[in-house]
């Protein structure tokens, strides 16, 4: 079956991420509908991500400047485990490029060359640890100020963000590219082939070839 209509059930960050990606990457003759209900709230959380999140949002047609500030995003440098042992343990979550000291000089190679490596000293000297402890960011909203000073390609980073605010931002960016319905789904009839249609409180029955 050729897909001509796609219906996304629910908004929030997950629904609007799906809408953003599809509206930017599939042919325009495929209709995308998103149904969300203002009577049903979203689960507001702060979200921690992996570095794949930023290139995925790029594939939605968004640069970091389009969503980081509006979603209260911060760079994720690593994880500090406190209370697990005598001393807190910091696990670096950043890329190797973060640790470049100069052309051909990698941070871990510098430490390997030292005698009598102290694990705690090494961890607390990591650039990511120092930045996190001092609430500093490696970039300043300008791609020319990337922390990779010409020694490698452009890097992507793990981030924390306000998931509700990210959903609102993505909604603003793509709502004019899709059909948006604010309504409550009251029933979903099915048969052996799957979903027949979606019954809504005020908008009648919504039928699609693919439901997300």
Protein Blocks (a to p, Z undefined) as FASTA:
>chain_A
ZZfbdcdeheajmlmmmmmmmmmmgcfklccdddddfkbccddddddddfklmmmmmmno
pafklmmmmnopacdfbdcdehkambdcdddfbdfklmpgbghiafklmmmmpghiafkl
mmmmpmklmmmmnopafbehiaklccbgoiaccddddddddfklmmmmmmmmmmmmpccd
ddddfbdcddfklpfbdcdfklopaddfbdZZ
